[in-house]
Amino acid sequence: MKEFPLILGSINQGERPLLSRGSAKERDAEPLPAGEEQAVQRLRDLVREKRGVDLAFYGERYLRRKLGFQQKSRGCSTLDDFVRLLSGDPREIDLFLGSLIIRVTEFFRSPRAFELLEHHILPVLLAQKKKDCSHVIRCWSAGCSSGEEPYSLAILIREALKKEKERFFVLIFATDIDQQSLIAARKGVFGRPKLVKVRQDWKDLYFKKEDEEYAVGEEIRRMVVFRLHNLQDPPPFRNLDLILFRNVLIYLKPELQTRLLSSFFELLNPGGYLVLGRTEGGVGTLPPEYKVADPAERIYQRPLEGVDRSPL
């Protein structure tokens, strides 16, 4: 994919596969009977063949609960009927995968994490960039859903660069496995409830009100490149300064957790940051090379050589 960096300067010169917690009905759904193993395997084979997604990496109880709920919601009396439904219509496969995608999102969700980004992480990154005579900032929002997270990050970076006299190239990659979420993200139009945590001055500056909705302004939209990506595939980006991968690991099996966290470490530039989330329970799989930047928010750093490993 060709990358199109955005040049930003002083203001005077010119925001999985991700899995969801699910609704209350889904959480209360009974798991599938143990005798339906063959049907489950046929479903795994079908999804892997048609969409390249390996369901074996998902938590078994979570997946079975989701299957049971989706089977009933699609009017199928048995799991065999549900598999036949998916086999006969590729759109049903996409609907099923879409049911696994996290959709509970808003601008500046988990405000404490964004406060740390604004007041600690971004200033440190910019200071290091200037020290290294580098003016390229590359970020990745992995599992971006409908775009609130990468757009939130873009606003913070734009605000940080208002204080800088030097010019920077900024590129925020935002990926998701769900095409419909990416269509909504590229559109960049959100209802009022999604913006409840956006400061009023930022809302006035970076959004355009359209009836009861708000459209992300062109200045922010140009900072973000959306792309379809399956997290089980090789990572599409390198030389990153910041990776946002929040509230995902708790739904993935330990082997995929370990693989992703190790991969992220290699993708980060020295001094780069990985932002997970408060709910993550897979930090035991974190490679020991990471520096703990903030334990409460599960923020980690690839250390610079000779830098101490104490938290922020």
TANORWO-V516240 format. One record per residue. N is the residue number from 1. PHI is phi in degrees with one decimal (none if undefined). BURIAL is b if it has 16 or more other C-alpha atoms within 10 Angstrom, else e. Layout:
n & phi & burial
N & PHI & BURIAL
N & PHI & BURIAL
//
This chain:
n & phi & burial
1 & none & e
2 & -74.8 & e
3 & -103.0 & e
4 & -120.8 & e
5 & -71.2 & b
6 & -104.8 & b
7 & -88.9 & e
8 & -123.1 & b
9 & -143.1 & b
10 & -61.4 & b
11 & -61.0 & e
12 & -73.1 & e
13 & -92.6 & e
14 & -171.0 & e
15 & none & b
16 & none & b
17 & -26.7 & b
18 & -100.1 & b
19 & -110.7 & b
20 & -100.4 & b
21 & -70.3 & b
22 & 85.3 & b
23 & -75.6 & e
24 & -62.1 & e
25 & -62.6 & e
26 & -67.0 & b
27 & -64.6 & e
28 & -85.6 & e
29 & -63.8 & b
30 & -75.9 & e
31 & -66.9 & b
32 & -67.7 & b
33 & -59.8 & e
34 & -63.3 & e
35 & -76.2 & e
36 & -99.2 & e
37 & -59.5 & e
38 & -65.6 & e
39 & -65.9 & b
40 & -61.3 & b
41 & -66.3 & e
42 & -62.5 & e
43 & -65.4 & b
44 & -58.1 & b
45 & -63.9 & b
46 & -64.3 & b
47 & -66.8 & b
48 & -65.5 & e
49 & -69.7 & e
50 & -86.1 & e
51 & -127.4 & e
52 & 70.9 & e
53 & -105.7 & b
54 & -96.8 & b
55 & -70.4 & b
56 & -65.3 & e
57 & -82.4 & b
58 & -88.6 & b
59 & -56.7 & e
60 & -62.9 & e
61 & -63.6 & e
62 & -61.8 & b
63 & -63.1 & b
64 & -64.9 & b
65 & -63.7 & b
66 & -63.4 & b
67 & -61.0 & b
68 & -61.2 & b
69 & -68.4 & b
70 & -66.2 & b
71 & -58.3 & b
72 & -69.2 & e
73 & -67.2 & e
74 & -93.3 & e
75 & 75.9 & e
76 & -98.7 & b
77 & -75.9 & e
78 & -133.9 & e
79 & -67.8 & b
80 & -58.5 & b
81 & -63.8 & e
82 & -66.0 & b
83 & -63.4 & b
84 & -63.4 & e
85 & -60.4 & b
86 & -66.9 & b
87 & -65.7 & b
88 & -87.6 & e
89 & -147.1 & e
90 & -57.1 & e
91 & -64.4 & e
92 & -68.8 & b
93 & -63.5 & b
94 & -64.4 & b
95 & -64.8 & e
96 & -64.3 & b
97 & -63.1 & b
98 & -61.6 & b
99 & -69.8 & b
100 & -89.3 & b
101 & -82.3 & b
102 & -68.2 & b
103 & -127.2 & b
104 & -83.3 & e
105 & -150.6 & b
106 & -161.4 & b
107 & -66.7 & b
108 & 56.3 & b
109 & -64.7 & b
110 & 61.6 & e
111 & -55.3 & e
112 & -60.5 & e
113 & -63.8 & b
114 & -72.5 & b
115 & -64.3 & e
116 & -65.5 & b
117 & -61.1 & b
118 & -67.7 & b
119 & -99.0 & e
120 & -124.9 & e
121 & -70.4 & b
122 & -62.5 & b
123 & -59.4 & b
124 & -65.3 & e
125 & -62.5 & b
126 & -66.7 & b
127 & -63.3 & e
128 & -68.5 & e
129 & -60.4 & b
130 & -66.6 & e
131 & -64.0 & e
132 & -86.1 & e
133 & 56.5 & e
134 & -113.2 & e
135 & -128.8 & b
136 & -118.2 & b
137 & -118.6 & b
138 & -123.9 & b
139 & -129.2 & b
140 & -138.0 & b
141 & -97.5 & b
142 & -90.3 & b
143 & 81.4 & b
144 & -81.1 & b
145 & 54.3 & b
146 & -90.8 & b
147 & 102.3 & b
148 & -62.1 & b
149 & -65.9 & b
150 & -64.0 & b
151 & -66.6 & b
152 & -61.6 & b
153 & -62.6 & b
154 & -60.5 & b
155 & -63.2 & b
156 & -62.9 & b
157 & -65.8 & b
158 & -60.7 & b
159 & -65.3 & e
160 & -63.2 & b
161 & -78.1 & b
162 & -60.9 & e
163 & -87.5 & e
164 & -99.6 & e
165 & -86.1 & e
166 & -81.7 & e
167 & -98.9 & e
168 & -128.0 & b
169 & -92.3 & b
170 & -121.2 & b
171 & -142.5 & b
172 & -111.5 & b
173 & -82.2 & b
174 & -133.0 & b
175 & -125.7 & b
176 & -156.9 & b
177 & -89.3 & b
178 & -99.0 & b
179 & -63.6 & b
180 & -65.3 & e
181 & -63.4 & b
182 & -68.5 & b
183 & -61.4 & e
184 & -64.3 & e
185 & -63.9 & b
186 & -65.5 & b
187 & -63.1 & e
188 & 69.2 & b
189 & -119.2 & b
190 & -134.2 & b
191 & -75.4 & e
192 & -54.4 & e
193 & -60.0 & e
194 & -72.1 & b
195 & -109.8 & b
196 & -63.6 & e
197 & -98.0 & e
198 & -86.6 & b
199 & -57.2 & e
200 & -62.0 & e
201 & -67.6 & e
202 & -70.9 & e
203 & -62.0 & b
204 & -67.9 & e
205 & -85.1 & e
206 & -111.2 & b
207 & -131.1 & b
208 & -116.6 & e
209 & -75.7 & b
210 & -128.8 & e
211 & 58.3 & e
212 & -99.2 & e
213 & -121.6 & e
214 & -127.6 & b
215 & -101.4 & b
216 & -64.7 & b
217 & -68.2 & b
218 & -60.3 & e
219 & -58.2 & b
220 & -81.4 & b
221 & -59.3 & b
222 & -70.5 & b
223 & -84.0 & b
224 & -118.3 & b
225 & -115.6 & b
226 & -93.7 & b
227 & -152.1 & b
228 & -72.9 & e
229 & -157.0 & b
230 & -96.1 & b
231 & -64.0 & b
232 & -78.5 & e
233 & -85.4 & e
234 & -56.1 & e
235 & -61.6 & e
236 & -87.5 & e
237 & -132.1 & e
238 & -139.6 & e
239 & 53.8 & e
240 & -98.3 & b
241 & -97.2 & b
242 & -154.5 & b
243 & -123.6 & b
244 & -103.5 & b
245 & -145.3 & b
246 & -101.6 & b
247 & 58.8 & b
248 & -123.5 & b
249 & -58.7 & b
250 & -64.5 & b
251 & -98.5 & b
252 & -109.6 & b
253 & -69.2 & e
254 & -55.0 & b
255 & -65.9 & e
256 & -74.3 & b
257 & -54.5 & b
258 & -61.6 & b
259 & -62.8 & e
260 & -66.7 & b
261 & -65.1 & b
262 & -67.2 & b
263 & -63.3 & e
264 & -60.3 & b
265 & -59.3 & b
266 & -70.0 & e
267 & -78.0 & b
268 & -76.6 & b
269 & -67.7 & b
270 & -54.1 & b
271 & 91.2 & b
272 & -75.0 & b
273 & -119.2 & b
274 & -116.4 & b
275 & -109.5 & b
276 & -97.6 & b
277 & -177.3 & b
278 & -59.4 & b
279 & -83.7 & e
280 & -67.4 & b
281 & -111.4 & e
282 & -97.6 & b
283 & -70.3 & b
284 & -65.1 & e
285 & -89.8 & b
286 & -67.2 & b
287 & -57.3 & e
288 & -66.9 & e
289 & -69.0 & e
290 & -66.8 & b
291 & -93.9 & b
292 & -79.7 & b
293 & -90.7 & b
294 & -150.1 & b
295 & -66.7 & e
296 & -65.0 & e
297 & -93.1 & b
298 & 54.6 & b
299 & -110.0 & b
300 & -131.0 & b
301 & -131.9 & b
302 & -80.9 & b
303 & -66.7 & b
304 & -78.1 & e
305 & -63.0 & e
306 & 82.5 & e
307 & -96.8 & e
308 & -67.9 & e
309 & -107.8 & e
310 & -77.3 & e
311 & -64.7 & e
312 & -60.1 & e
//
